[in-house]
Amino acid sequence: MKLTANSIHIRLGNITAGNPTTNFYRNFVIQINGNKADNGYYIDPIVAGNKYFVITGSLNLNGVAPTTVTTVLTKTAFIGDKVINVAASIDWKIGDTLVLSPSFSNSKEY
């Protein structure tokens, strides 16, 4: 299952996959598209962005989560690298999808 959009705002409704007694065992991908230069949107008087996923309703994802869901690089990764070094990856398997995000210490990272 894949949900793709330039922006998502769940104001009063919900997105639900599985329930507390029956896990959702398939892949569920939420992909937010857009470019850095796209026009921005105001969510409220304080928050604005050109790509957003805002939930003021509810997001209920029930499945089997890996033990390690976040970690940090232990060595700088460069474009084209075939190997990355991370602090922890307890139960990751071949075929799992990894998402790398910038550290925001350098504006060119994002």
FENTAVEN-V851801 format. One record per residue. N is the residue number from 1. RES is the residue in one small letter. SS is DSSP state (h for helix, s for strand, l for the rest). Layout:
# FENTAVEN-V851801
n->N res->RES ss->SS
n->N res->RES ss->SS
This chain:
# FENTAVEN-V851801
n->1 res->m ss->l
n->2 res->k ss->s
n->3 res->l ss->s
n->4 res->t ss->s
n->5 res->a ss->s
n->6 res->n ss->l
n->7 res->s ss->s
n->8 res->i ss->s
n->9 res->h ss->s
n->10 res->i ss->s
n->11 res->r ss->l
n->12 res->l ss->l
n->13 res->g ss->l
n->14 res->n ss->s
n->15 res->i ss->s
n->16 res->t ss->s
n->17 res->a ss->s
n->18 res->g ss->l
n->19 res->n ss->s
n->20 res->p ss->l
n->21 res->t ss->l
n->22 res->t ss->s
n->23 res->n ss->l
n->24 res->f ss->l
n->25 res->y ss->l
n->26 res->r ss->l
n->27 res->n ss->l
n->28 res->f ss->l
n->29 res->v ss->s
n->30 res->i ss->s
n->31 res->q ss->s
n->32 res->i ss->s
n->33 res->n ss->l
n->34 res->g ss->l
n->35 res->n ss->l
n->36 res->k ss->l
n->37 res->a ss->l
n->38 res->d ss->l
n->39 res->n ss->l
n->40 res->g ss->l
n->41 res->y ss->s
n->42 res->y ss->s
n->43 res->i ss->l
n->44 res->d ss->l
n->45 res->p ss->l
n->46 res->i ss->l
n->47 res->v ss->l
n->48 res->a ss->s
n->49 res->g ss->s
n->50 res->n ss->l
n->51 res->k ss->l
n->52 res->y ss->s
n->53 res->f ss->s
n->54 res->v ss->s
n->55 res->i ss->s
n->56 res->t ss->l
n->57 res->g ss->l
n->58 res->s ss->s
n->59 res->l ss->s
n->60 res->n ss->s
n->61 res->l ss->s
n->62 res->n ss->l
n->63 res->g ss->l
n->64 res->v ss->l
n->65 res->a ss->l
n->66 res->p ss->l
n->67 res->t ss->l
n->68 res->t ss->l
n->69 res->v ss->l
n->70 res->t ss->l
n->71 res->t ss->l
n->72 res->v ss->l
n->73 res->l ss->s
n->74 res->t ss->l
n->75 res->k ss->l
n->76 res->t ss->l
n->77 res->a ss->l
n->78 res->f ss->l
n->79 res->i ss->l
n->80 res->g ss->l
n->81 res->d ss->l
n->82 res->k ss->l
n->83 res->v ss->l
n->84 res->i ss->l
n->85 res->n ss->l
n->86 res->v ss->s
n->87 res->a ss->l
n->88 res->a ss->l
n->89 res->s ss->l
n->90 res->i ss->l
n->91 res->d ss->l
n->92 res->w ss->l
n->93 res->k ss->l
n->94 res->i ss->l
n->95 res->g ss->l
n->96 res->d ss->l
n->97 res->t ss->l
n->98 res->l ss->l
n->99 res->v ss->l
n->100 res->l ss->l
n->101 res->s ss->l
n->102 res->p ss->l
n->103 res->s ss->l
n->104 res->f ss->l
n->105 res->s ss->l
n->106 res->n ss->l
n->107 res->s ss->h
n->108 res->k ss->h
n->109 res->e ss->h
n->110 res->y ss->l
